[in-house]
């Protein structure tokens, strides 16, 4: 399935946070957006430059030819001067296993190459589908990190070199 990434403008993001059920005339599939508490965090991160905005606000993933919003992908915040950003992504359950996230990550790596950014992603060790899409897009397993609450995550890295 083909996809298109759509970056919401600030007012569009505010509308999505308030619970909109469509975006630019495209319906939002249930489960396409992350929980509201996660979306709301984007309002508080500095987005002073176009580059910072592109890597802080999530892109909406439009499935083509369905013209439906089926997921999100993007950086989890980029400060000026940084050369690495953590990637977060989500696709609605009914649209999984169709190659959508593989295509979305490929599109985001092209954007990262243009912006001369490295990408990292963290995933739970038993999240095989995420591991597969990362590997297909050139990410390499770097390490397993333990968080303070003894929660382990795999760290994957992509670099434009």
C-alpha positions, 0 to 999 in steps of 0.5 A: 500500500502506498502512503503519504506523510502529512505534517499538521500545521500548529492549529491543525495539531491543536484541533487533533489534540482536541479530538478531531475525527478528520484531518484535511478532509481525510477520516481518522481510522480508530487507533491511528493517533497516539493517546491524547496525553502523548499528542498533547506533549507536542504543544510544549516542546520548542519548535522555533525552527522549521527543522525542529518543528518537522522533528517534533510534531508527528506526521500523519500517515495517509493510506493511498488510495483509501485517503484515510489517516491510519497512523503517525510517525515522527521525531520525539523532539529536536533541539537546535544543534542536535544531530540525533532524534528518537523516532516514534510511530504507530499504525491503527491495528486494522492497517498493520501487516500491510507494509505501511510502517515500512514505507513510512519509516523509509520516507522518514529516513529520506527526510533525516538524510536531507536534514543530516540527522541520525535516528534512534528507536527504542522498542520492547524486546518482544516487539518483533514487527517493529524490529522487522520494519527497522531492519528493513530500513537499515536500522541496526540493533545497538544495545539493550538499555534498562530504565530505572524501573528495570524495564528493558528496551532495545535501542536501534540506530540509523545513520545517513552514512 
